[in-house]
């Protein structure tokens, strides 16, 4: 399995989404976190699970029960999580992110 690297902004996106859902209903933010962790484990085990995106080498995977997508790229020895993005907001805002 490849090592996971999550972009700093992707972590912030996840933290913000968790806080929002937690403010709506106690436990809902933790449900989102659990779903994200499941998806990351799945794509870590099989990086080809996600749907190829418009950008070469980038894939996306939908998070079940939440309107979020994980955008990621498989590199030589890592799996880079580029964005954890709301599916209906500002499409492509993350496209210029560089690996950290």
C-alpha positions, -999 to +999 in steps of 0.1 A: +000+000+000+011+035-008+017+062+018-011+088+020-002+125+017-031+149+023-027+185+010-029+211+038-059+227+021-077+194+018-073+188+055-088+223+061-117+215+038-124+183+057-121+201+091-145+228+079-170+203+066-168+183+098-174+214+119-204+224+097-221+190+099-214+188+137-231+222+141-261+208+122-264+176+142-241+161+169-223+131+154-229+140+118-195+155+114-180+123+128-200+103+103-185+124+075-150+117+089-157+080+091-168+080+054-137+099+043-115+075+062-132+045+045-128+060+011-091+068+017-085+032+029-103+019-003-083+040-027-051+032-008-057-005-014-068+000-050-059+035-064-078+027-097-112+027-079-118+064-085-132+077-118-105+094-140-109+132-139-104+157-168-068+163-156-043+135-165-034+114-135-062+127-113-091+106-101-122+114-081-142+093-057-176+102-043-182+100-006-212+080+002-241+098+020-224+132+017-220+156-013-182+155-012-156+142-036-120+132-029-097+142-057-064+123-057-034+113-077-013+082-076+024+089-077+055+066-076+054+059-039+025+080-025-012+086-030-017+123-029-051+136-017-054+169-036-089+180-024-119+170-003-144+192-022-181+198-020-195+184-052-217+215-059-193+244-050-166+261-071-157+232-093-120+230-100-108+256-075-081+231-063-065+225-098-034+246-092-024+229-059+011+216-057+023+186-038+038+196-004 
